[in-house]
Every structure is written in structure tokens, then in C-alpha cells.
Amino acid sequence: MTAVRHRIFVDAISPEVTVTGDEFHHSVRVVRLRIGEEVELFDRAGNAARGTVQSLDRDRAVIAAGEPLPSRESPLAVHLAMAVIQLEKFELVLQKATELGVRSIIPMMTERVELRPERYANKRERWEKIVFEAVKQSGRAAVPRIDEPQPFAQIAGRSGARILFDADAEPSTIDRLDDVTLLIGPEGGWSDEELRHARDAGCLFQRLGPRRLRAETAAIAAMSVITSRFGDL
């Protein structure tokens, strides 16, 4: 079995890359990289390449970049509009959606969201860290974007394909997708007004089997099903 190479984030991949700061500390002090060891580099533009540790100093490492690595990004652009649920569960969704290839995540405010906005008003930095760590773990290079929280009506009216998941909805026929927004409601489900608004806005509808799922389970299942049918799973 081939050993998993340590992954290092850099601003941009060039023939020779200097690594400092947190990435250096984690790579050298925690993972204990050694000169001559192979690593993977990935950058802000979503590029990835093999690398070899050339030198190690007290506060920096020099990595020689090698051949580019093939993209691990899905051909299907999936944007997840997730109702803001209990924060620990919401953060689980951030992590797992990133592992499954999501392009962007939109915290969504719906009628039955119970969490007050002030509870998550200052969570963006923490959420971005969770997403970034999931990118490193999963072998992705592109870091999904976390948008500002948006109301349901604004997301339902987005351009492009939108799929709302509801246990009681009659499923729409979907033949092909290239770019799609998935709408996942809170534990209390969608209101009748939200369902009417979604239909009027041209949203597609899908179910996730005969059982009612918790919101975080529904988000992970929806990502898996849609990416399996139209992406690369």
C-alpha cells in the first residue's frame, strides 16, 4: 500500500516553494517531515503537485515542486444551501460536504430555524478552518467558499438548477446537471409557504427515501446521491 503523503498548502505552486508559519510548524514539528521526503502541494488557485523536501531550517522549509497532480474536483458544481441547525451538527455538514466535493456552502435562514443569528454571527473563521482541514484531509485542492447567510427566498430564486429535498414531495424528473444548488431544511422541516414559494420559483423536488432524516443526515445523503448520479462518485 502506498503511504499517504503529507499535504502542504502554499500561496502558489512554483518550482521551489518556501513554507513558513502554521504550515511549517505542523509539517515539521507535528508531522516531523524530513529532507528528501515526498509531499503534496496545493495552492489558492486549486492546483496540486508532488513535492520533495529540499531543506529544513529553524522557521522554514524549502520544497521542490514536481509533476502536477490530477484534479480531484467533481465535474458537477454543487452548492449546498443548508439551514442553520444546531452548531455542532452544522459543522459536521461543513466537513462532510467538503469531503464529498461541494463547491460552496450557503448558511440558510428559514422559517423554522431555531438558532438565533447572534449565535452564529462570529463563526465564519471557525467554519472556514473546518472546511480547510477537510480539504487537506480529503486530497482536494480547491477550497469551498462559505457565503454569508441568506434567506430562503433569495436562495430559492437563484439562477440555475435548484433542488429542494422534502420527504413528502413528488420527485421531479432530472436528466442532467452541471451546476446545482441543493436546499436542505431545518429539523422542523419546510413551512407550507416555503414549499409554495419554491414551486413558484421553479425549484426541482427530490426525496431521500421513505424515512425522515435528521437535517445533517439529509445534507450528507443529498450530496452523496446527487454527486453519485451526476458527478464523480
C-alpha positions as CSV (number, residue, x, y, z in Angstrom):
1,M,0.0,0.0,0.0
2,T,1.4,3.4,-0.9
3,A,1.8,5.7,2.1
4,V,-0.3,8.8,2.2
5,R,1.8,11.9,1.5
6,H,1.6,14.9,3.8
7,R,-0.2,17.8,2.1
8,I,1.0,21.4,2.4
9,F,-0.9,24.5,1.5
10,V,1.0,27.3,-0.3
11,D,0.0,30.6,-1.8
12,A,1.1,29.5,-5.3
13,I,3.0,26.5,-6.7
14,S,6.3,27.4,-8.2
15,P,9.4,25.3,-9.0
16,E,10.7,26.0,-5.5
17,V,8.4,26.8,-2.6
18,T,9.2,28.2,0.8
19,V,6.9,27.1,3.6
20,T,6.7,29.1,6.8
21,G,4.2,29.9,9.6
22,D,1.5,27.4,10.6
23,E,2.0,25.1,7.7
24,F,5.7,24.8,8.5
25,H,5.0,24.2,12.2
26,H,2.5,21.5,11.5
27,S,4.7,19.8,8.9
28,V,7.9,19.8,10.8
29,R,7.0,20.0,14.5
30,V,3.9,17.8,14.4
31,V,4.2,15.5,11.3
32,R,8.1,15.6,11.5
33,L,8.9,15.8,7.8
34,R,12.5,15.0,6.8
35,I,14.7,16.2,4.0
36,G,14.1,14.0,0.9
37,E,10.5,13.1,1.9
38,E,7.8,13.4,-0.7
39,V,4.8,15.6,0.0
40,E,1.8,17.1,-1.9
41,L,1.5,20.8,-2.5
42,F,-1.8,22.6,-3.2
43,D,-2.5,26.3,-3.6
44,R,-5.1,29.0,-3.6
45,A,-5.8,28.5,-7.3
46,G,-6.8,24.9,-6.8
47,N,-3.6,23.4,-8.3
48,A,-1.8,20.4,-6.8
49,A,1.7,18.9,-7.4
50,R,4.1,16.4,-6.0
51,G,6.9,17.9,-4.0
52,T,10.2,16.9,-2.3
53,V,11.6,18.5,0.9
54,Q,14.9,20.1,-0.1
55,S,15.9,21.8,3.1
56,L,14.7,22.5,6.7
57,D,15.7,25.5,8.8
58,R,14.5,26.7,12.2
59,D,11.5,28.5,10.8
60,R,11.1,27.5,7.1
61,A,11.2,24.6,4.7
62,V,12.1,24.6,1.0
63,I,10.1,22.3,-1.2
64,A,10.9,21.5,-4.8
65,A,7.7,21.1,-6.8
66,G,7.4,18.2,-9.2
67,E,4.8,16.9,-11.6
68,P,1.3,18.3,-11.4
69,L,-1.3,16.0,-9.8
70,P,-4.6,15.3,-11.5
71,S,-7.6,17.2,-10.2
72,R,-9.8,15.5,-7.5
73,E,-12.6,18.0,-8.1
74,S,-16.0,16.8,-9.3
75,P,-17.2,17.9,-12.8
76,L,-20.5,18.7,-11.1
77,A,-20.6,22.1,-9.3
78,V,-22.7,21.5,-6.2
79,H,-23.7,24.4,-3.9
80,L,-25.2,23.4,-0.6
81,A,-27.8,25.8,0.9
82,M,-28.0,24.4,4.5
83,A,-30.5,25.6,7.1
84,V,-28.6,26.8,10.1
85,I,-29.1,24.0,12.6
86,Q,-27.5,23.3,16.0
87,L,-23.9,24.4,15.5
88,E,-22.1,21.1,16.2
89,K,-24.3,19.4,13.6
90,F,-23.9,22.3,11.1
91,E,-20.2,22.0,11.4
92,L,-20.4,18.3,10.7
93,V,-22.2,19.1,7.5
94,L,-19.5,21.6,6.6
95,Q,-16.8,18.9,7.0
96,K,-18.6,16.1,5.2
97,A,-19.9,18.2,2.3
98,T,-16.4,19.4,1.7
99,E,-15.2,15.8,1.6
100,L,-17.9,15.0,-0.9
101,G,-16.9,17.7,-3.3
102,V,-19.1,20.7,-2.5
103,R,-18.1,24.0,-4.3
104,S,-19.8,26.4,-1.9
105,I,-21.9,26.4,1.2
106,I,-24.7,28.9,1.9
107,P,-26.0,29.1,5.5
108,M,-29.7,29.4,5.0
109,M,-32.3,31.2,7.2
110,T,-35.7,29.5,7.0
111,E,-39.0,30.0,8.9
112,R,-38.3,27.1,11.3
113,V,-34.7,27.7,12.0
114,E,-34.5,27.9,15.8
115,L,-31.0,29.2,16.2
116,R,-30.8,33.0,16.7
117,P,-28.5,34.8,14.2
118,E,-26.3,36.1,17.0
119,R,-25.4,32.6,17.9
120,Y,-23.5,32.1,14.6
121,A,-22.7,35.7,13.7
122,N,-19.0,35.3,14.5
123,K,-18.4,31.7,13.4
124,R,-17.1,32.4,9.9
125,E,-13.4,32.0,10.8
126,R,-14.1,28.7,12.6
127,W,-16.2,27.4,9.7
128,E,-13.5,28.3,7.2
129,K,-11.0,26.4,9.3
130,I,-13.2,23.3,9.4
131,V,-13.6,23.4,5.6
132,F,-9.9,23.9,5.1
133,E,-8.9,21.0,7.3
134,A,-11.4,18.8,5.4
135,V,-9.8,19.9,2.1
136,K,-6.4,18.8,3.3
137,Q,-7.7,15.5,4.7
138,S,-9.7,14.6,1.5
139,G,-7.0,15.4,-1.0
140,R,-8.8,18.3,-2.6
141,A,-7.0,21.4,-3.8
142,A,-9.9,23.8,-4.3
143,V,-11.3,25.2,-1.0
144,P,-15.1,25.6,-1.0
145,R,-16.5,29.1,-0.4
146,I,-18.7,29.8,2.6
147,D,-21.2,32.5,1.7
148,E,-22.8,35.0,4.0
149,P,-26.1,33.7,5.5
150,Q,-29.0,34.2,3.1
151,P,-32.8,34.0,3.5
152,F,-34.7,31.0,1.9
153,A,-36.5,33.2,-0.7
154,Q,-33.2,34.6,-2.0
155,I,-31.7,31.1,-2.4
156,A,-34.9,29.7,-4.0
157,G,-34.7,32.4,-6.6
158,R,-31.1,31.8,-7.6
159,S,-30.3,31.2,-11.2
160,G,-29.5,27.7,-12.4
161,A,-30.9,24.4,-11.1
162,R,-32.1,24.2,-7.5
163,I,-33.2,21.0,-5.8
164,L,-35.3,21.2,-2.6
165,F,-35.3,17.9,-0.6
166,D,-38.6,17.1,1.1
167,A,-39.8,13.8,2.4
168,D,-43.3,14.3,1.1
169,A,-42.6,15.9,-2.3
170,E,-43.3,14.3,-5.6
171,P,-39.9,13.9,-7.2
172,S,-39.1,15.9,-10.3
173,T,-37.5,14.2,-13.3
174,I,-33.9,15.2,-13.7
175,D,-31.9,14.1,-16.7
176,R,-28.7,16.2,-16.5
177,L,-27.0,18.6,-14.1
178,D,-23.8,20.6,-14.5
179,D,-24.3,23.2,-11.7
180,V,-26.9,22.8,-8.9
181,T,-27.9,24.3,-5.6
182,L,-29.2,21.8,-3.0
183,L,-31.7,23.1,-0.4
184,I,-31.8,21.3,2.9
185,G,-34.2,22.5,5.6
186,P,-34.0,22.5,9.4
187,E,-35.2,19.8,11.9
188,G,-38.7,21.3,11.8
189,G,-38.9,20.9,8.1
190,W,-40.2,23.4,5.5
191,S,-43.3,25.6,6.0
192,D,-46.2,25.3,3.6
193,E,-45.4,28.8,2.4
194,E,-41.7,27.9,1.7
195,L,-42.8,24.9,-0.4
196,R,-45.2,27.0,-2.4
197,H,-42.6,29.6,-2.9
198,A,-40.1,27.0,-4.1
199,R,-42.6,25.6,-6.7
200,D,-43.4,29.1,-7.9
201,A,-39.7,29.9,-8.2
202,G,-39.1,26.8,-10.4
203,C,-37.2,24.6,-7.9
204,L,-37.0,20.9,-8.5
205,F,-38.0,18.5,-5.8
206,Q,-36.4,15.2,-4.6
207,R,-36.8,12.8,-1.7
208,L,-34.3,10.7,0.2
209,G,-36.2,7.5,0.7
210,P,-39.2,6.7,2.8
211,R,-37.7,7.6,6.2
212,R,-37.5,11.0,7.7
213,L,-33.8,12.0,8.2
214,R,-32.2,14.4,10.5
215,A,-31.1,17.6,8.8
216,E,-27.4,16.8,9.0
217,T,-28.1,13.3,7.6
218,A,-30.2,14.7,4.8
219,A,-27.4,17.1,3.8
220,I,-24.8,14.3,3.6
221,A,-27.2,11.9,1.8
222,A,-28.3,14.6,-0.7
223,M,-24.6,15.4,-1.5
224,S,-23.9,11.7,-1.9
225,V,-26.9,10.9,-4.1
226,I,-26.5,13.9,-6.4
227,T,-22.8,13.6,-6.8
228,S,-23.2,9.9,-7.5
229,R,-25.8,10.4,-10.2
230,F,-24.3,13.4,-11.9
231,G,-20.8,13.9,-10.6
232,D,-17.9,11.6,-9.9
233,L,-18.8,9.2,-7.1
